[in-house]
Amino acid sequence: MTGRDDMDAKRRDPKVRSDEATRLRAQLEELAGNLFWSWFSKGTGVDGATIFRALDPARWEATNHDPHALLDGMDDDALADAVARTGLERAIDEAVRALHAYLDAEDSWAEGRAGTLHREPIAYFSAEFGVHESLAIYSGGLGVLAGDHLKSASDLGLPLVGVGLFYREGYFRQALDGEGRQTETYPAVDPADEGLSPVRDLAGAPVRVAVEHEEGTIHAQVWEARVGRVRLLLLDTDVEENDAETRRLTARLYGGGHAMRIRQELLLGVGGLRALEAAGIRPGVLHLNEGHSAFAALEAAARRVEREGLSIEEARHEVASRTIFTTHTPVPAGHDRFEPELVLAHLRPLAERLGLDDDALLALGRVDAEDEEETFCMTVLALRFAHRVNGVSFLHGRVSREMWAELWPARKRHEIPIGHVTNGVHLPTFMAPRMRTLLDGVLPTGWAHRAWDPEVWQAALELDDRALWEIRHGLKRDLCAFVRLRASTEARERGESAEVVAALEEALDEDALLVGFARRFATYKRAALLLKDLDALDELVNDPERPMRVVFAGKAHPKDEGGKKLIQRVFEVGRDPRFLGKVILLSDYDIGVGRGLTRGVDVWLNNPRRPLEASGTSGQKVVLNGGLNCSILDGWWAEGWDGENGFAIGDGEVHKDIRLQDARDHEALVAVLRDEVKPLFYTREHGLPLEWLHRVKRGFATLAWRFNSDRMVRDYAVGSYFPAAGVQLADHR
Ligand SMILES: *Cc1c(COP(=O)(O)O)cnc(C)c1O
């Protein structure tokens, strides 16, 4: 017998097979049990997604890249067969070893720097976390940012624990009907099926928390997701002690009315802090990601009053000195506000512990403490309980200082204590492995572990044009194939005509300039700006010399009729014979779709109404993959653009009359696409768009180091976490 026959014979032996399958399953489950699987890569196909996909590609897609659902759906025979067929055994071994090595590593950036935080970590509170599309507890950029924050904290070895809610029905899955109307479904998931485990207290019992309000008590169990070295605790009210309504309190993200919202926030802040304590975690620093979790600071203050006998003012000062607050919303209407009665009904038990009467409690959330008409604003509460406050871009910091100036009436604008930490994205999550391999060839060894260092990126300017262009083309080819399959499948499922389905099967053109636009369809983001004048669009798209294609995706909040209209508009334009197969709307945008789009497009379009995009991060993903941004000078782009690393729409000017602003921005958008983007893309020398590629390389050299989440988390560590915890920093490099 040859060696191969010998192996085949062994595989047929039922006992050997079943032992092998048990071992493989254990390895794969271990891998799936830590979300690290979703971002590590050892190159050459040894990465989590490649391994899981190979086991059953169709099922991998059908489960939306959920390794737990994938493994649950395969019996031992199927698993052993798949591994034998694909020859994955070595890759699985290597992946498990990579996980162990990562978890045990002792040479991370924060090791030896984070002082007392190693014992008393940072508690990072957020209403949403977007770690991976298979864990659907996020709605958009805020959640993805929180997910990236955890991943970078993990990579940097920073002691940090995430605290959030587990939404069994998530945000929602989006479908479009034959008229392009959004429909929402809420498939339920069980946390145990997602590989989450119950958090246990020091005695080994599952942690339970209870939060009382005037109308009852909210009980919750606590699940843990592992995000590399970071623990993410998620509270879930679907427990027997609760009445039916309370059991559904955490069913959906941003689902109910104000009463539901304040209870979710009470649970997140107060319950979250109690969950940490029950799990034996003593946070040294609190980080409130947006105002939703601001009640955590009140709970922290109440403990100090009770346990240390401090006055409320002393307690507030103590808590504030260890609390960081990141605000994300540049419009007053975007901040959570609650009616006074609602606040009193939910916060009185906490206020009593703090020794606050009703007026004093309400004053904490009012800009003007005396104004009895004023609602209770979570941002104001957070601003009063955090000494370190930041917006999420330079421009947004300035906008926030103006917006909240009234809280510091004696100060000049520049003295308002709100700074900024510009958002970034997690490089290993969003950079295509192929691009990473290309960069490995020119950037200094270990560059990905120093992605925040401008110096390591300078060598990107030396990238070989042809090699770069080939990688870019490959990424675009993959995206085009994905879009064709997905768009035509969706059309078939909603019963569109054979003609439409056929056109979508052949959609796009790999050689044409490909523009992408995907984000939440909030109206200020103006998804349909490019479609404002269809004749102008026709000229851009159907120019025989310089064609252009556009792919859109995005969800509108279920109650946002304006946003839903925009979706319909994009859909309808995609059914206009001039644009069929050329302007395409994909449904059910999520992190996975976003990852694919930002890897493959030539140009990423962002045209918010300045200054309403606090930061924006999707364009940063594009930078990491060698695409170019074409954006209004808002959010991160207002500080990132240098004239040669992408394209600016307009000059940052704003107008009071939004109709006028929209008209001007539309004109500027068409002009930049026609006069700058296309000429650069279509001017070739030996088949290469050299000036275009120069901009791509400039994007790496000037943007990549700044707008990644390692840089962001280091900024938080050095500028906020360490000082808040009293950690001395000798050398932070
Ligand atoms: C990156 C990302 C975002 C952020 O988009 P911006 O509007 O550019 O901030 C939102 N949603 C998903 C799914 C993402 O992956």
The ligand as an SDF file (V2000), in Angstrom:
LIG
                    3D

 15 15  0  0  0  0  0  0  0  0999 V2000
  -17.2640   50.7550    9.1000 C   0  0  0  0  0  0  0  0  0  0  0  0
  -18.7280   50.5760    9.2190 C   0  0  0  0  0  0  0  0  0  0  0  0
  -19.5540   51.6740    9.4980 C   0  0  0  0  0  0  0  0  0  0  0  0
  -19.0260   53.0770    9.6570 C   0  0  0  0  0  0  0  0  0  0  0  0
  -19.4240   53.8280    8.5370 O   0  0  0  0  0  0  0  0  0  0  0  0
  -19.2990   55.3940    8.4520 P   0  0  0  0  0  0  0  0  0  0  0  0
  -20.6350   55.8690    8.0950 O   0  0  0  0  0  0  0  0  0  0  0  0
  -18.2840   55.7000    7.4580 O   0  0  0  0  0  0  0  0  0  0  0  0
  -18.8590   55.8650    9.8010 O   0  0  0  0  0  0  0  0  0  0  0  0
  -20.9090   51.4560    9.6080 C   0  0  0  0  0  0  0  0  0  0  0  0
  -21.4370   50.2340    9.4620 N   0  0  0  0  0  0  0  0  0  0  0  0
  -20.6860   49.1690    9.1860 C   0  0  0  0  0  0  0  0  0  0  0  0
  -21.3330   47.8500    9.0220 C   0  0  0  0  0  0  0  0  0  0  0  0
  -19.3030   49.2960    9.0580 C   0  0  0  0  0  0  0  0  0  0  0  0
  -18.5520   48.2130    8.8030 O   0  0  0  0  0  0  0  0  0  0  0  0
  1  2  1  0
  2  3  1  0
  2 14  2  0
  3  4  1  0
  3 10  2  0
  4  5  1  0
  5  6  1  0
  6  7  2  0
  6  8  1  0
  6  9  1  0
 10 11  1  0
 11 12  2  0
 12 13  1  0
 12 14  1  0
 14 15  1  0
M  END
$$$$
